[in-house]
Structure formats: structure tokens, C-alpha cells
């Protein structure tokens, strides 16, 4: 799978990685959960993209001023695997960027994941995902609740992640325009 994302940079990257490390250590979840080692907000996911997607991302990035989004309190979503995540409020700027990318990149995509379509997309930062013992959920929720997660998170790039399963394949990154123009 490939994806179009906005990468989370310093110091927010370290805050996310530190939270994941603490969760793993405090709750002895080294095997049960996988952490997000490259924090990102996912904008679109597909089996693959055609050659024109890099040009599109460069064009969109050059025309989009940097902006900030607000994060909220973490949540735990139960499904086939648990997802521990930090919700991101869909600001007007983020919503417009996502909609533009969805409509312009989707025709270049093979087997685009509909969960990321504008009507169903829920922007967030993944802290960890995997299998959790039900018994630790109250303690984990308490641990998450004592931190300040209300961040003004800068959005300053678009990235093409060529292989979501690889931790060594480099991302193609396009920085957004400076706010001044």
C-alpha cells in the first residue's frame, strides 16, 4: 500500500514517540502493540499511484500555505485490533487540502481506500495499534488522560509514502508554501 500523508516533525514527532515508548514500557506491551515510528496524518491510501502523483503533490504543496491544526484528547478504538490515537480537528485548511488531494489524486490511484474519502475521513495521529488485554484499558485510559494533548500542530508538508510496510523506503516530501507567500 502507498499513501499520501503529512509528516509530523520535531518536536511533535518526539512527543508521539515518547508517549508510545512509555505505553510500551509501563504496560509491558512490547509484542502486543506496534507504535507509530513515523508519525503522520494520513490523507489518502491506495494500492499504488501513477507517475503523475509526485508532480501533483509538488503543485498542491507549492500552492498551499503552511497552517496549524488542533489535536484533542487521545482515544482507544476497539476493532479487530485496538487503535490508540490522537484526534485531529478538521480545520477549514485541512479539510480543503484533503478534499483537493482526494479529488485530484484519486484518479491516479489504483484501489483507493474509500475510508479516506471526504465523507468518512477522520484525521488523527496513531500512537499505537494491536491487541490489548481488556484488563489494562482503565489504567491505559488514565495514563493517557494525565498528559496535555491539546497541541497546535503545524502542517508543513505533503509526503508520498511509497510502501507503508517498509521502514527504510524513503518518502518523497514536498514542503508547503511559507505563510507569507
DOMI-530067 format. One record per residue (C-alpha): residue number from 1; z, x, y. Coordinates in Angstrom, 3 decimals, padded with zeros to 6 digits, always signed. Each point is the difference from the previous one (the first is absolute). Example, Ala and Ser with C-alpha at 12.3 -4.5 7.8 and 13.67 -1.06 7.14 Angstrom:
R loba       pz       px       py
R    1 +007.800 +012.300 -004.500
R    2 -000.660 +001.370 +003.440
***
This chain:
R loba       pz       px       py
R    1 +000.000 +000.000 +000.000
R    2 -000.655 +001.045 +003.562
R    3 +001.647 -001.270 +003.152
R    4 -000.147 -000.063 +003.761
R    5 +003.428 +000.660 +001.477
R    6 +001.866 +001.224 +003.007
R    7 +002.083 +003.030 -000.936
R    8 +003.576 +000.181 +001.206
R    9 +000.718 +003.268 +001.766
R   10 +003.079 +002.023 +000.965
R   11 +002.853 -000.924 +000.484
R   12 -000.496 -003.385 -001.654
R   13 -001.495 +001.537 -003.143
R   14 +003.173 +002.006 -000.525
R   15 +002.210 -003.054 +000.571
R   16 -001.866 -001.897 -002.712
R   17 +000.051 +002.961 -002.382
R   18 +003.733 +000.552 +000.648
R   19 +000.780 -003.667 -000.718
R   20 -001.971 +000.210 -003.250
R   21 +001.843 +003.179 -001.013
R   22 +003.370 -001.593 +000.688
R   23 -000.874 -003.128 -001.981
R   24 -001.168 +002.117 -002.928
R   25 +003.132 +002.190 +000.037
R   26 +002.672 -002.614 +000.762
R   27 -001.246 -002.510 -002.530
R   28 -001.169 +002.521 -002.626
R   29 -003.520 -001.413 +000.000
R   30 -002.006 +003.153 -000.554
R   31 -002.135 -001.531 -002.746
R   32 +000.084 -003.695 +000.853
R   33 -001.438 +000.156 +003.522
R   34 -002.919 +001.777 +001.591
R   35 +000.463 +000.831 +003.665
R   36 -002.559 +000.051 +002.755
R   37 -000.624 +003.694 +000.620
R   38 -002.765 -000.651 +002.510
R   39 +001.220 -002.967 +002.060
R   40 -002.740 -002.269 +001.318
R   41 -000.866 -003.491 +001.080
R   42 -002.792 -001.178 -002.275
R   43 -002.800 -001.847 +001.777
R   44 -002.494 -000.445 -002.850
R   45 -000.356 +000.974 -003.670
R   46 -003.173 +000.088 -002.089
R   47 -001.348 +001.546 -003.167
R   48 -002.131 +002.187 +002.263
R   49 -001.841 +000.196 +003.309
R   50 -003.564 +000.838 +000.909
R   51 -000.972 +003.078 +001.985
R   52 +000.027 -001.799 +003.369
R   53 +003.741 -000.713 -000.041
R   54 +000.940 +003.391 +001.486
R   55 -002.365 -000.555 +002.916
R   56 +001.469 -003.482 +000.494
R   57 +003.582 +001.305 -000.003
R   58 -000.910 +002.680 +002.526
R   59 -001.624 -002.564 +002.284
R   60 +002.910 -002.446 -000.239
R   61 +002.590 +002.760 +000.549
R   62 -001.818 +001.325 +003.085
R   63 -000.080 -003.509 +001.506
R   64 +003.631 -000.911 -000.806
R   65 +002.838 +001.217 +002.238
R   66 +003.205 +001.120 -001.674
R   67 +002.710 -002.666 -000.126
R   68 +003.406 -000.704 -001.499
R   69 +001.283 -002.542 -002.485
R   70 +003.510 -001.209 -000.712
R   71 +001.562 +000.307 -003.448
R   72 +002.684 -002.255 -001.421
R   73 +002.781 +000.020 -002.544
R   74 -001.028 +001.085 -003.506
R   75 -000.506 -002.515 -002.740
R   76 -000.242 +000.054 -003.770
R   77 -002.822 -001.984 -001.582
R   78 +000.227 -000.834 -003.692
R   79 -003.224 -000.171 -001.975
R   80 -001.253 +001.836 -003.079
R   81 +001.656 +002.957 +001.761
R   82 +002.444 +000.008 +002.863
R   83 -001.317 +000.972 +003.414
R   84 +002.448 +001.364 +002.564
R   85 -001.731 -000.153 +003.358
R   86 +000.418 -000.012 +003.757
R   87 -001.932 -002.863 +001.631
R   88 -002.210 +000.779 +002.987
R   89 -000.449 -002.679 +002.636
R   90 -003.667 -000.843 +000.389
R   91 -000.431 +000.675 +003.721
R   92 -003.137 -001.174 +001.779
R   93 -001.381 +003.556 -000.084
R   94 +000.703 +000.475 -003.711
R   95 -001.403 -003.425 -000.856
R   96 -003.183 +000.675 +001.989
R   97 -000.460 +003.445 -001.574
R   98 +000.526 -001.403 -003.483
R   99 -002.401 -002.906 +000.568
R  100 -002.702 +002.308 +001.350
R  101 +000.339 +002.390 -002.917
R  102 +000.097 -002.836 -002.500
R  103 -003.213 -001.539 +001.276
R  104 -001.900 +003.237 +000.587
R  105 +001.158 +002.041 -003.023
R  106 +000.014 -002.776 -002.615
R  107 -003.830 -000.075 -000.262
R  108 +000.126 +003.733 -000.840
R  109 +002.643 -000.510 -002.679
R  110 -000.304 -000.558 -003.711
R  111 +002.536 -002.461 -001.423
R  112 +002.100 -000.326 +003.152
R  113 +003.541 -001.280 -000.680
R  114 +000.320 -003.459 +001.535
R  115 +003.780 +000.418 +000.437
R  116 -000.803 +002.106 +003.075
R  117 -002.197 -002.664 +001.622
R  118 +001.186 -001.174 +003.435
R  119 +001.344 -003.306 -001.350
R  120 +002.231 +001.673 -002.618
R  121 +000.697 +003.508 +001.315
R  122 +003.668 +000.888 +000.532
R  123 +000.308 +003.364 +001.763
R  124 +002.852 +002.121 -001.330
R  125 +001.199 +003.474 -000.905
R  126 +000.793 +000.487 -003.664
R  127 +003.247 +001.871 -000.633
R  128 -000.150 -000.185 -003.793
R  129 -001.286 -002.070 -002.878
R  130 +000.784 -000.298 -003.668
R  131 +002.473 -001.486 -002.411
R  132 +003.575 -000.586 +001.155
R  133 +003.073 -001.116 -001.892
R  134 +000.989 -003.380 +001.455
R  135 +003.631 +001.118 +000.164
R  136 -000.668 +002.535 +002.776
R  137 -001.807 -002.393 +002.347
R  138 +003.091 -001.032 +002.021
R  139 +001.021 +003.640 +000.516
R  140 -003.553 +001.003 +000.856
R  141 -000.292 -002.810 +002.539
R  142 +003.315 +001.076 +001.524
R  143 -001.240 +003.621 +000.222
R  144 -003.177 -001.112 +001.746
R  145 +001.889 -002.238 +002.431
R  146 +002.111 +002.770 +001.559
R  147 -002.970 +001.923 +001.459
R  148 -001.836 -000.781 +003.200
R  149 -003.536 -000.923 -001.063
R  150 -001.147 -001.476 +003.334
R  151 -002.424 +002.773 +000.885
R  152 -002.764 +000.099 +002.603
R  153 -002.537 +001.591 -002.306
R  154 -003.038 +001.673 +001.595
R  155 -003.397 -000.868 -001.427
R  156 -002.280 +002.920 +000.732
R  157 -002.540 +000.384 -002.787
R  158 -002.235 -001.506 -002.641
R  159 -000.350 +001.731 -003.342
R  160 -002.261 -000.404 -002.989
R  161 +001.993 +000.682 -003.152
R  162 -002.682 +000.978 -002.523
R  163 +002.208 -000.420 -003.084
R  164 +003.262 -001.942 +000.191
R  165 +001.157 +001.499 -003.316
R  166 -000.374 +003.616 +001.143
R  167 +002.612 +001.896 +001.973
R  168 -002.317 +002.977 +000.555
R  169 -003.266 -001.562 +001.152
R  170 -000.138 +000.435 +003.792
R  171 -000.229 -003.030 +002.230
R  172 -002.719 -000.284 +002.633
R  173 +001.833 -000.609 +003.270
R  174 -001.238 -001.383 +003.323
R  175 +002.402 +000.037 +002.945
R  176 +000.087 -003.025 +002.281
R  177 -000.907 +000.406 +003.657
R  178 +002.596 +001.061 +002.540
R  179 +001.476 -003.002 +001.779
R  180 -001.362 +001.259 +003.314
R  181 -003.514 -000.209 -001.338
***
